[in-house]
Amino acid sequence: MAARKIAAVAQCEYRGAEYLAVRCAAELIDLFPCATDDSAEASIAGDASAALRPGATPIRVAAADVVFRPPLLPRTGAALVSGFMRTHHVKAADDVPAQPNWFFKGFGSALAVGDGPLRVPATFEALCEEIEVVLVYVIDPTGAPVYVGYTFGNDLTDIGHFKRLPGHLAYAKLCQPAILPWLFREPPPAEVTGTVTIERDGAPAWQGAFRTGADALHYRVDDLVSTLFGYPELTRPGTVHYLYLGADKGSYQAGFRLDRGDRIIARIEGYELELSNTIGT
């Protein structure tokens, strides 16, 4: 599948300065200098003229040479990572509720960008990768949620703990989430496909395909979001929300068991993107 021509932006640091990044090739990015440390957030949120340094010329560098940040992660202020349980068609039960269970994943600072290790509980029972579309919302000064765009992430979960104790979903979800830095300024995608490869000791140990996106969900995205943001404690002005929408079945359902040191590599078709992390040792 050819790469989709979608404008994506990211925040990053390069040689001690803040930049907005735009992808121009598989391994190259164009960097646009920002006027202030917090102006990248303003640009991604829509006020590009106020964010970019006047008269500055972009520079082209290797993506490997910059330090990326999660999209719109504030330097100060609240940011919440959360998601919905069993929203995917392949996981929705016959007696599916009108609104799925919602879970708290962590604060924005928990989001892992890059290929580093993901923190997991010392006594995890059985882990499962969950590759998902992640929606990004910002609560405006009036308390209204404003959709900014989407990216992709891995909602790593201690599924073994949840299977043993179904009432402990909240605990099972407290594994570090991974996220891509690229924010796509479009409505949530209808369908996204890709493959997950799990490497152990440097060699492939398991591989499977996944399908996600709005059309893969049992619920309408607008219904999920409107119900969630009907709770005023989640709509305090300035809060940034990262909403993990739901995942297909993965390695756990196929009988594979992740272990510390394993690398999870998710390749997202049509985007030329790869989300790669190891399980922390």
For each residue, the residues with C-beta under 8 A, 3 or more apart:
1: 269 270
2: 270
3: 270 271 272
4: 270 271
5:
6: 184 186 271
7: 22 184 185
8: 22 23 182 183 184 185
9: 20 21 22 43 44 71 182 183 185
10: 20 21 29 68 69 71 181 182 183
11: 18 19 20 21 40 41 44 68 69 71 72 73 181
12: 18 19 20 21 29 31 66 67 68 69 181
13: 16 17 18 19 66 67 69
14: 17 19 31 61 65 66 67
15:
16: 13
17: 13 14 33 34
18: 11 12 13 33 34 36 37 39 40
19: 11 12 13 14 31 32 33 34 40 66
20: 9 10 11 12 31 32 34 40 43 44 51 52
21: 9 10 11 12 29 30 31 32 63 66 68 181
22: 7 8 9 29 30 32 58
23: 8 28 29 63 182
24: 28 29 30 60
25: 28
26: 272
27: 62 63 64
28: 23 24 25 60 61 62 63
29: 10 12 21 22 23 24 60 61 62 63 66
30: 21 22 24 58 59 60
31: 12 14 19 20 21 58 59 60 61 66
32: 19 20 21 22 52 56 58
33: 17 18 19 52 53 56 58
34: 17 18 19 20 37 39 40 43 51 52 53
35: 39 50 51 52 53 54
36: 18 39 51
37: 18 34 75
38: 41 42 74 75
39: 18 34 35 36 42 43 50 51 52
40: 11 18 19 20 34 43 44 51
41: 11 38 44 45 51 72 74 75
42: 38 39 45 46 47 50 51
43: 9 20 34 39 40 46 47 48 50 51 52
44: 9 11 20 40 41 71 72 148 149 183
45: 41 42 72 138 146 148
46: 42 43 148
47: 42 43 50 51
48: 43 51 52
49: 52
50: 35 39 42 43 47
51: 20 34 35 36 39 40 41 42 43 47 48
52: 20 32 33 34 35 39 43 48 49 56
53: 33 34 35 56
54: 35
55:
56: 32 33 52 53
57:
58: 22 30 31 32 33
59: 30 31
60: 24 28 29 30 31
61: 14 28 29 31 65 66
62: 27 28 29 65
63: 21 23 27 28 29 66
64: 27
65: 14 61 62
66: 12 13 14 19 21 29 31 61 63
67: 12 13 14
68: 10 11 12 21 113 114 181
69: 10 11 12 13 73 113 181
70: 73 108 111 113 179 181 242
71: 9 10 11 44 136 148 149 151 179 181 182 183
72: 11 41 44 45 136 138 148 183 240
73: 11 69 70 79 108 109 111 240
74: 38 41 77 78 79 108 238 240
75: 37 38 41
76:
77: 74 238 239 240
78: 74 107 108 236 238 239 240
79: 73 74 107 108 109 239 240 241 242
80: 104 107 108 234 239 240 241 242
81: 104 105 106 107 108 110 111 177 242 244
82: 102 103 104 105 241 242 243 244
83: 102 103 105 132 155 173 243 244 245 246
84: 87 100 101 102 103 219 224 243 244 245 246
85: 100 101 102 103 169
86: 91 92 93 96 100 101 246
87: 84 91 92 100 217 218 219 224 245 246
88: 91 92 212 216 217 218 246 247 248 249
89: 92 216 217 218
90: 248 249
91: 86 87 88 246 249
92: 86 87 88 89 96 218
93: 86 96
94:
95:
96: 86 92 93 100 218
97: 100 101
98:
99: 219 223 224 227
100: 84 85 86 87 96 97 219 224
101: 84 85 86 97 169
102: 82 83 84 85 228
103: 82 83 84 85 169 170 173
104: 80 81 82 170 173
105: 81 82 83 110 155 173 174 177 242 244
106: 81 109 110 111 174 176 177
107: 78 79 80 81 110
108: 70 73 74 78 79 80 81 111 240 242
109: 73 79 106
110: 81 105 106 107 176 177
111: 70 73 81 106 108 153 177 178 179 242
112: 116 118 176 177 178 179 277
113: 68 69 70 178 179 180 181
114: 68
115: 276 277 278
116: 112 277 278
117: 277 278 279 280 281
118: 112 154 156 175 176 177 178 277 278 279 280
119: 175 176 280
120: 124 127 156 158 175 176 260 279 280
121: 124 158 174 175
122:
123:
124: 120 121 127 158 160 161 175
125: 158 160 161 163 164
126: 158 159 160 161 163 252 257 258
127: 120 124 156 157 158 159 160 175 252 257 258 279
128: 156 157 159 250 251 252 253 258
129: 154 156 196 198 250 251 258 264 266
130: 154 155 156 157 244 247 250
131: 152 153 154 194 196 210 212 247 248 250 266 268 275
132: 83 152 153 154 155 212 244 245 246 247
133: 150 151 152 188 189 192 212 213 214 244 245
134: 150 151 152 153 179 242 243 244 245
135: 147 149 150 188 221 225 241 242 243 245
136: 71 72 147 148 149 150 151 183 240 241 242 243
137: 145 146 147 148 225 229 240 241 243
138: 45 72 145 146 148 238 239 240 241
139: 143 144 145 146 234 235 236 237 238 239 240 241
140: 143 144 145 146 237
141: 237 238
142: 237
143: 139 140 232 235 236 237
144: 139 140 235
145: 137 138 139 140 225 229 235 241
146: 45 137 138 139 140
147: 135 136 137 225
148: 44 45 46 71 72 136 137 138 183 185
149: 44 71 135 136 183 184 185 186
150: 133 134 135 136 183 184 186 188 189
151: 71 133 134 136 179 180 181 182 183 184
152: 131 132 133 134 179 180 192 266 268 271 273 275
153: 111 131 132 134 177 178 179 180 242 244 275
154: 118 129 130 131 132 177 178 179 264 266 275 277
155: 83 105 130 132 173 177 244 247
156: 118 120 127 128 129 130 175 176 177 178 264 279
157: 127 128 130 162 172 173 175
158: 120 121 124 125 126 127 161 162 171 172 173 174 175
159: 126 127 128 162 163 172 252
160: 124 125 126 127 163 164 252
161: 124 125 126 158 164 165 168 171 172
162: 157 158 159 165 166 168 169 172
163: 125 126 159 160 166
164: 125 160 161
165: 161 162 168 171
166: 162 163 169
167:
168: 161 162 165 171 172
169: 85 101 103 162 166 172 173
170: 103 104 173 174
171: 158 161 165 168 174
172: 157 158 159 161 162 168 169 175
173: 83 103 104 105 155 157 158 169 170
174: 105 106 121 158 170 171
175: 118 119 120 121 124 127 156 157 158 172
176: 106 110 112 118 119 120 156 280
177: 81 105 106 110 111 112 118 153 154 155 156 242 244
178: 111 112 113 118 153 154 156 275 277
179: 70 71 111 112 113 134 151 152 153 154 242
180: 113 151 152 153 273 275
181: 10 11 12 21 68 69 70 71 113 151
182: 8 9 10 23 71 151 273
183: 8 9 10 44 71 72 136 148 149 150 151
184: 6 7 8 149 150 151 189
185: 7 8 9 148 149
186: 6 149 150 189
187:
188: 133 135 150 213 214 221 245
189: 133 150 184 186 192 213 214
190: 213 214 215
191: 211 212 213 214 215 216
192: 133 152 189 211 212 213 268 269 270
193: 209 210 211 212 269 270
194: 131 209 210 266 267 268 269
195: 207 208 209 210 266 267 269
196: 129 131 206 207 208 209 210 250 251 264 265 266 267
197: 204 206 207 264 265 267
198: 129 204 205 206 207 251 256 258 262 263 264 265
199: 202 203 204 205 262 263 265
200: 203 205 259 261 262 263
201: 261
202: 199
203: 199 200
204: 197 198 199 207
205: 198 199 200 256 262
206: 196 197 198 251 254 256
207: 195 196 197 198 204
208: 195 196 250 251 254
209: 193 194 195 196
210: 131 193 194 195 196 247 248 249 250 266
211: 191 192 193 216 248
212: 88 131 132 133 191 192 193 216 245 246 247 248
213: 133 188 189 190 191 192 216 217
214: 133 188 189 190 191 217 220 221 245
215: 190 191
216: 88 89 191 211 212 213 246 248
217: 87 88 89 213 214 220 221 245 246
218: 87 88 89 92 96
219: 84 87 99 100 223 224
220: 214 217 223 224
221: 135 188 214 217 224 225 245
222: 225 226
223: 99 219 220 226 227
224: 84 87 99 100 219 220 221 227 228 243 245
225: 135 137 145 147 221 222 228 229 243
226: 222 223 229 230
227: 99 223 224 230
228: 102 224 225 231 234 243
229: 137 145 225 226 234 235
230: 226 227
231: 228 234 235
232: 143 235
233: 236
234: 80 139 228 229 231 239 241
235: 139 143 144 145 229 231 232 239
236: 78 139 143 233 239
237: 139 140 141 142 143
238: 74 77 78 138 139 141
239: 77 78 79 80 138 139 234 235 236
240: 72 73 74 77 78 79 80 108 136 137 138 139
241: 79 80 82 135 136 137 138 139 145 234
242: 70 79 80 81 82 105 108 111 134 135 136 153 177 179
243: 82 83 84 134 135 136 137 224 225 228
244: 81 82 83 84 105 130 132 133 134 153 155 177 247
245: 83 84 87 132 133 134 135 188 212 214 217 221 224
246: 83 84 86 87 88 91 132 212 216 217
247: 88 130 131 132 155 210 212 244 250
248: 88 90 131 210 211 212 216
249: 88 90 91 210 253 254
250: 128 129 130 131 196 208 210 247 253 254
251: 128 129 196 198 206 208 254 256 257 258
252: 126 127 128 159 160 255 256 257 258
253: 128 249 250
254: 206 208 249 250 251
255: 252
256: 198 205 206 251 252
257: 126 127 251 252
258: 126 127 128 129 198 251 252 262 264 279
259: 200 262 279
260: 120 279 280 281
261: 200 201 278 279 281
262: 198 199 200 205 258 259 278 279
263: 198 199 200 276 277 278 279
264: 129 154 156 196 197 198 258 275 276 277 278 279
265: 196 197 198 199 274 275 276
266: 129 131 152 154 194 195 196 210 274 275 276
267: 194 195 196 197 273 274
268: 131 152 192 194 271 273 274 275
269: 1 192 193 194 195
270: 1 2 3 4 192 193
271: 3 4 6 152 268
272: 3 26
273: 152 180 182 267 268
274: 265 266 267 268
275: 131 152 153 154 178 180 264 265 266 268
276: 115 263 264 265 266
277: 112 115 116 117 118 154 178 263 264
278: 115 116 117 118 261 262 263 264
279: 117 118 120 127 156 258 259 260 261 262 263 264
280: 117 118 119 120 176 260
281: 117 260 261
